[in-house]
Amino acid sequence: MENQLPMSTCRRQISQHSNLRIPSYFFASFVFLSLIFNANDLIAQDGKMTAGDLKKLSIEELMNIEVTLVSRTPQKLNQAPSSVQVITGEDIRHSGATNIAEALRLVTNLQVAQLNANAWIISSRGFNTLFANKLLVMIDGRTVYTQLFAGVFWDLQNVLLEDIDRIEVVSGPGGALWGTNAVNGIINIITKRSTETQGLYVSALAGTFIKDHAAVRWGGKIGKKFAYKIYGQHFDRNATQNLNGTDNPDAWGLTQGGFRMDWTAGKADTYTVQGDYYGGAIKTRGINSGINGQNIIGRWTRSISEKSDMMLQVYYDRYFKEDASTKRSDEINKADVDFQYRFATGHHHTFLGGLGYAMVKDNFVSDDPFFAILPAKKNLDLFTAFIQDEITLNDQLKLTAGTKAVHNVYTGVELQPSIRLALALKKNSTLWASVSRAVRTPSRIDVDYYSPVTPQPPPVINVIGGPDFTAEKAYAYELGYRVQANEKSSFSIASFYNVYRDLYSLERLPGTLTYRTLNGTEGSSWGAEFSGIYQLSNKWSVRGGYTYFKMNLKAKAGHDFDPSYLANDAQNQAMLQSMTELPFNLHLDVIARYLDYLPKTIAVASVPGYFTFDTRIAYTIKERFEVSVVGQNLYKKNHTEFDTVNMPRGIYAKLTCRL
């Protein structure tokens, strides 16, 4: 927990970044290799997919994938009025990723930084720092951010990657539908239905940085309408390194199991029940610190007509996470119920509305005299309601307007309205624009934190939360264009300008040695995001993107705070994924990524810009058995992604069986 909780002292600096030389020979080598093996295919350009493909989708099928994050109901990707990217299960399999955080590197506009062996910091459109807290993350509709600091403990999110259907990522506000924390983006990890995970799946890997990983899953049916699956997995990861080459005490391991059941009752009703249990240990300063948790979710969906349906979802989620070295622990129990109803009136209006309630209980225990959350136990219940109207103005133009009201224990009711306009220019292209307001409601660390920073005799400097801390506010303006240029390519570009008000600050109270959390920062950000997919041949496809980002934060008039504490963002970043089928049932997959220099802040050291790449070579036997070798972070022996911890080069071998 030590890496996610407030730091009272600044970390040491590292030297300024050196010149970065991206190896052109690397790009040339894998492009040349792919051209050789695909020469005949490139000439023919017959557009047919090979029989050996495992559920590959054509560009047209990808653009017609139904996403749910933008409008909270199924909507074709090429018609969505938002900056949305979809990572399929096949994209993840070809990447060689071993957990969700690594898989999210495939999203071209997400900034993903690995802090140590067990912690990641992930953000969209800025604020990527120790307390990244403006991104809403869900797994099958279950929110997984913690009310402790309004961010995500990524080490607790360990979905079986084989069972991921897709990951939907919306950049920009989504508070009008999803509420709390959907300020700069939303992520929903969607797993496959039980009917899609039938039979036996077994995998095992061994490697250097990721020491070992084993998984098994069995899926079956009872009758024609009831399907189920059960699974289990375990992994161990080795430690990272300090800049001087010594090991960090941050190795960890985790065991997780779970189930899912899907039942179809007639033509109108579907039911889903699923759950997970996990437990493990993380090294914190060389001492084993325990983590464990459970969740169970039930969902009922009724389809009334093409434009009318309803959904009721109920879930319970609990986690426990400790830092044994500092004798601190946090436990959150959450019970959530969410109902939504969609209906149409006439030919022009489709309404969507819903209600929700979350009962949240937090218990933060600390025997550390210099770190506390007071009171230790607190109820953090949430009440929500939303309404949205999708207005069809004509065959080409749609206007969507809505708002969500969220009541929280700290600031009462917060409204988050949004207006989106989508213009279908052609059959396969959409121009869209939006104006939104979103809020980040206070967390326990914002309001209830207490720490005497200087553990010496008086005078003692105190740091305390702000009882009058209000919600952080974002006003976002977006303009984007998405097009399927032809049957082999699709592209998307989005621009944005965000204005932020009442952001976090930590300021000394006049005439005292006490620092208190206030809303003393404001600012703006702007940028552009480009992403695309190109099917070079029926055996070779590439996808990637580029993001430009700028932010300007400053202390509000009458306030004294260094806002660099809030953001550690790259100005430029790019990613390219190449997936190639070679002769003799071989596959060559390469992911190259570049992240710009991260400036020094008041809390963390500067980080040099870096380039690296991952490579996966796999051999398949009748689509049932696969042997693969994956190299991660291959360009250098190690590199730094955040502050002063080196991420090592890693290699692992994996055996997979699907029966």
N, C-alpha and C positions, 0 to 999 in steps of 0.2 A: 504494500500500500504506500510505501514511502515515496514512490515516484509520482503518485497522483495527488498527494496531499500538499498543502501550502508549504513553500520553502521560506524560511526566515533569513537565510543567507544566500548571497549570490554565488553561483558556481564559478569555478576558475575559468579563465579565458584560454583559448587556444590560438595558435598563430594564424595570421591572415591567410586566406585561401590562395593556393598556388594556381598558376595557369592550368586550365583544363584542356587536354587534348583528346577529343573524341576520335577513336581509332577508325579511320575510313577503311582500313584494310579489313576490319571485322565486317562492316556492312557489305563490302565488295565480296568477301568470301562466301557469306551465306546466300547472298543474292545470286552469285555465279553458280553455286552448287544447286540451288533451286532451279535456275534456268536450264542447267544441263539435264536434270532429271525430268523436267516438264517441257522440254523443247517441242516434242510432237504435240503435246496437249495445247500449248500456246498457239501453235499453227492452226490446229483444227478448230479450237474455240467452239466446240459443239454444245457447251453449256450443260452437259449431262453430269450428274453426280455418280460417283462410282459405287459399286455394290458394297464396298468395304467401309463406307462412311457409317459412323455411329451417330445417327440422328443429327447429321449436319443440316443446317437450314440454308436455303438460298437467300440472296439479298432481299428478294420480294417477301419471302416468308419472315425474315427478320424484321422487316419494316411493318409487317402485319401482326407481329406479336402484340397481344393485348396486355397493356400495362395498367396498373390500378392506382399508382401513387398520385398521378396528376389530378384525376377527377374522382378518385375513391371508388370508381366502377370501371369495369373493363373498357379499354379504349385503345384503338390501334396506335402503335408507336408513331407512324408517320402523320397522324392527325393530332397528336398531343401538343397543346399550346404551352410548352415548357421545355427547358433544357433537361432532357431525360436521356440516360444511357442505360442499356440493358446488357448485362454480362450473362451469357448462357452457361449452363453446366458444362458444355463442350469447351467453351473458352477457358474455363477454370481447369478442366482436365488437361488440356494442352499446355497450360501455363506451368504445371508442376507445382502450383501453390499447395501448401500443406495446412493452411488455416484460413479463416475469413479475412483477417487483416492482410495477408499476402495476396489473396484473391482480389481485394479491393485496389491493388496496384494496377489492375487492368482498366479501371475507370480513369480515363485520361485527365479529368479535371479534379480528381481528389488528390490532396497532398497527404501522403502516407509516410510517416517517419517512425522507424523502430527505435525506441528509447533504450531498451535493454533486451535481454533474452525473453522476457515475459510481458513487456509493455509496449504498446503502440500509441501514437498520437495521429488521429485522422481527422481531417477537416475539409470543408468545401468553401471556397471563396473567402479564405482568410481565417485569422485567429487560430492558427496552428501552433499552439504552445502547450505548456504543461497542463493547462486546464481548458483544453478544447471543449467548448460547451455550447455550441450553436448548431449542432447536427443531431437530428432525431434518427435513431436507429431502431429498426423493428426486425423480428424474426417471425415470419408467418403472422404478422399483425400484432405480435407481442412486443411492447416497447421495452428496451433493455438499457436505457440510460439510467444512471443512479441519481437519486435526489441528494446524495451527499455532496457532489460537486457539479451536477448537471451534465456530466460527460458519460463516457462508456468505459467500463473495465473490459478491454478487449480480450484479456486472458480468460475471462469467464464465458466467452462466446465461442463454442466449439462444435458447430454443426458438422455432421458427417458430409464432407464435400461431395462425395459421390451422389448424394441424395438432393443436392441443390438443383432445382429446375432453372432458376434465374435469379439474378440480383438486379433490382431496379434502383436507380439512383437519380434523384431529381436535385439539380443544383438551383438554389434560390429558395425563397420562402415558401412554406407549405402550411403555415399556421391556420389558414382559413378552413382547412379540412382536418389537419392532424394536431393542431394545437401546440402545447408546450414544447419548446426547444427546436421546433422546425423553422429556424431562423435563416440559416444559410444553406440548408439542404436536408434531404430525407433519404434514408437507405432502408430498403425492405428486402431481406433475404427470404426467398420463397422456396420451400422444399417441395419435392415431388409428391403426388398423391400415392397412396399405397398401391394402387393399380399399376403404377409405373415403376415400382420397385419390387417386382415379383422375383422369386427364385433366390439363389445364394450369391452373395458378394463377399469376397475375402481379399484382403490386401495386407501386405507387410512390407516395411521398408527399414533400412538401416543406413546411417550416414554419419557425417562428421558433426556439423552444427546441430541438426536435428538427429538425435542419437538413434531413436527407434520410434516406430509408429505401427500399430496393428489395428485392423478393423474387421468386423464381421457383421453381416446383416442378412436376415432371412425374411422374405415376403411371401405371403400366401393368401388364399381366398377361402371363404366359407359361403358356398352358394355362388350366385352370379352377382349379387349386389353388395357383398361385404368383403372388404380387403383389409389386410393388416401387414405390419412389418415390425420387427424388433431388431435392435442393433446394439453394438458395444464397440468401444474404441479406447485405446490407451496410447500415450506418447510420453517420451522423455526428451528434453532439450538441454544441450550443454550451455555453458556460460559464455558470455561475451567477454571482450577484453577492454582494458583501459588503453589510453594512448601510449603508455609506456610498455605495453605488451603483457602486463599482468592480468590474470583472470579476475573478472568481477564475480562476486558471490550471488549470481542471479539465475542459476540453473533451475529447472522446474519440470514437473511431470503431472499428468492428470489422467484420470479414468472417467469415462462417461458412458452411459447407456440410456436407451429410450425406446419408445414405441410410437406407432401411429395406427389409427383405425379410421377407415372411410366407409361410409354406408350410404347408398342411394336408395331412397324410399320413393318409389314411383318416378314420375317425370319431373316433379316440382321440388322435392326436398332432398337435400344432402346434409350429412352430418359428419363431422370430423372430431376425433379426440386424439390428442397427442401429448407426450410428456417426455421429460429428460431428468436424469439425476447425474450429478458429477461430484468428484472430490479429488483433491490433489494437494501438492505442497510446492511452495515457491521459496527459494533461498533469499532471505533478506539479511544482509550483513553476515552471511554464512550460517544463519539459523533457519531451520525449516518453519515456514509459516503456512498455516492451513487455509485452504479455500474449499468451499463446497456449496451446493445449491440444488434446488429442485424447481420444476415448473410443470404445470399441466394446463392444457387449454382445450376448450370445447367450443365448437362453432356449428351453428345451424343456418342454412341458407335456403330460402324459398324463392323460386322463380315463378312469378305470377303471369308475366307476359314479357314481350321483347323489351319493353320500356318500364317494367315494374318488377321490383323484387325487394326482399328484405333480408337482413342478416342480424343474428344475435351471437355475440362472442363473449365468453366468460373465461378468465384465466386466473391462476394463482402462480406467483413467482416469488422465490426466496433465494437470497444469496448470503453467504458469510465469508468475510475476507479479513485476515489478520496480518499484522506485522509483529511477529514474536520478538523481534529485536528491540522494539520500542514499546511493547506491551499495549498495542492499540488494535482494535478490531471494530468492524462495522457489520451490522446485520440489518437487512431490509426485507420486510414481508409486504407483499403487494397483492391485493385482490382487485380485479378489474372487470367491469361489465360494460359492454358497448353495443348499442343497437342503432341500426340505420335502415332507412326506408326510402326507396326511390319510386317515383311515379310520374306520369306524364299528364299534362292537361292540354288538350288540343294537339296541334301539329308543331307548335313552336316552343313549348316550355316543357322541360324535364327537371323536376325538383328532386333534390336529395337532402334529407335531413337526418339528424341523429342526436342521441343523448348518451352520456357516459358518466360513470362514477368509478373512481379508483380510491380504495382504502389503503393507505400507505403508512406503515409503522417503521420508524428507524430507531435503532439502538446502537449508539456509538460508545464503546467502552475504551477508556484510556487510563492507564496507570502512569502515564508519562506526565510529570508535573509541568512540562513546558508545551503541552499540546492537548487541547480538549475541545469537545463540542458540547455546549451547555444550552439547554438541559441535555443529558445523555439520551433520554428517550423522548420522541416527539411524533405526533400524528401529522401527516403531510397530505391529507385527503385532497382529491381533485374532483370538481364537478365540471362537466363540459356539455355544450350544446352547439350544434352547427346547422346551417341552412345554406343551400346552394341552388341556383337556378341556371340551367343551361338553355340559352335562348337561341333558336335557329332563326336568324334574320333572313337568310335566303339559302340557296343551295350551296353557296360557297363560304358564307360568313356565319360564324358562331360567336356569341358573347356569353361568357360564364362569369357570374357574380355571386359572391357568397361571403360569409363571415363565420367565425367560431368564437364563442364566449367560453372562457376558462376561469373558474374560480379556484384560487389557491389560498393557503393559510397565511401567506405573507402580505400579499398586495390586493387581495380581493378579486374582483372581476376584471379580466383583460379581454379586449376585443381585437380580433385579427382579421380585418376584411381583405378581400382580394378581387380584382377584376382582370379577366383574361379574354383576349380577342384572337381568334384563329381565322385566317383567310386561306382557303384552298385555291391556290393559283392555277394548278393543274391537277391531274389525277394523282400524281405522286410527289407533290410539293406543297408545303405549308409555310406561310408567313405568320408569325404570332408576336404578340406583345402583351405585357402584363404590368400592373401596378399593385403592390402588396404592402401590407403592414404586418410585422411579426414581432413577437416578444420572447425574451428569455427570462422566465420567472426565476426569482431568487432560489438559491440552493442553501443547504445547511451551512456550508462553509462561508457563504456570503454573509449570513445573518448571525449564526450561532457559534462561530469560531472564536477560540480564546487561546492566546499563547503569550507568555512573557518571553520575549526574544532573547534577552540577556540573562542567563542563569547565574548571575553573581549577586552579591549584596547590593542594596539600593545604591544609586538609582537604577531601577529595572524598567526596561522598555517593554511596554505591552502592545500586543496586536489583538484587536477584538473585531468581531463582526459588527455589521451595521443594522441595528434594529429598524432603521428607517430606510433601508436599502430598497429601492423600487425596481421594477422590471426593466431590463435593458430593451431598447426598442430599435427596430430596423425598418426603414422605408425603402423599398426596392423597386427599381424600374428596369424592365428587361425587354429586349427585342431580339428575335431569332428567326432563323430560316432553316428548314429541313427539306431535303430533296433526295429522291431516288433517281439519279441521273439516267440510269439504264438498268438492265437486268443484272449487271455485274458490280454496281457501285451505288453507295448512298453516302451522303455527307450532311453535316449539321454544323451550324455556327450560331453562337449566342453571345450577345453583348449585355452588359449589366452596369448599373450605377446604383450603389447603395449608400444611404445616409443613416448614420447611427447616432442615437441619443441616449444619454444616461448610462453610459458604459461604466464598468467597474473601475474604481480607483482605491488606493490605500493611502490615507493622508493623516498627517499628524494633527491632532486636535490642539488648537491654540493654548499655549501656556501649560502644556502637559508633555509627558513622555509616552503618551498613548497614541497608537495609530489605529484608525478605524476605517472600515469598509464604507465607501461612499459611492455616489454616482457622478463622479467628477470628470469623466472622459467623453469626448464626442469625436466624430470624424466621418470619413467617407471612404469608399473603395470603388474601383471600376476595373473593367477588364473585358476580355473576349476569350471564348472557348471554341475550338474547332475539333471535330472528331469525324472519322470516316471509316468505311469498310470497302475493300476492293477485292473482287474475286478475279485474280489474275488468270486463273485457269480452273478446271474442275478439280485440280489437286493442290492448288496453291492459293491461299487467301491471306490478306494482310488487313489489319485494323490498327488504328492508332489515333493520336491527336496531339494538339498543342494548346497550351493555356498561357495567356498573358494576364498578369494581375498586379495592381498597384493599390496601396492603402495609405491614407493620411489620417493619423490620429493625433489629437492634441488635448491638453487639459482644458476644461471649461473655465470661463472667466471666474476668478475667485478661488480656483482650486490649484493645488500643487501636487502633481503626480507625473511620473515618467511613463507614458503610455506604451513604450516599447515592451513592457512586461506582458502586454495583451496579445502580441502578434509576433510571429517568427516565420514569415511567409516568403516563398520564392517568387521572384518576378516572372521567371520563365520556367516552364516544365514541358516535357514531351515524352511520349511513349509510343512504341511500335511493336506489334505482335505479328509474327509470321508463322503460319501453320502450313506445313507441306507434307504431302504423301509422297514417299519415295518408293522405288521398286522393292520387291521382296518383302512386302508387308512392313516396311520401315516408315517411321514418321520422324520428321525433324521440326521442332518447334523452338522459336527464339523470341525472347522478349527483351527489348532494349529500352532503357529509360534514362532520362537526364533531368536533374533538378538543379536549379540555380543556387547561387550563394545565399545562405541564410545569415542575416546580420546579427550582431551581438545585441542582446537585450539586457535589461537590468537583472534578469533571473538566470539566463543561460548564455553560454559562449557562442561565438559565431561558428558557422559550419561551412567549409568549402563546398562549392558546387561539385557535383559528382555525376559521373556516367558509369553505368554498369549494365550487365546483361545476364539473363538466365537462358540456359539451353536444355532442351529435353529431347532425348533420342529414345524411341520406343519401337519394340518389335511385337506385333500381334499375331496370334495363331487363331484363325477362324473366329475372330471377334470375341472369343471367350477368355483367352489368356493373353496377358500382356506383361512384358518385361521392359522396364524403362530405367534410364539413368538420367538424373537431373543434376545440373550444376547451377547454383544460385550465387549471385554477386561475383561473377567470374572475372571481371575486368581487373580487379585488384585483390590482393590478399585480404584486405579489410578496408572499410571506409566508414566514415561517420555520417549519420543521418540526423542526429539531434544531440546537442550539447557536446559531451566529451567521451562518448562510448563508441567503440569500434564494432561494426557489424562484420563478422568474418565471412570469407568465402566458404561455401558449403557444397558438399556433393553427397547425394544419396542414391541408392538403388532400390527399386520397388518392383514387387511382383503382385499382379492383380489377377483375380479369377472371377468371372461372371458366368454363372450357370443358371 
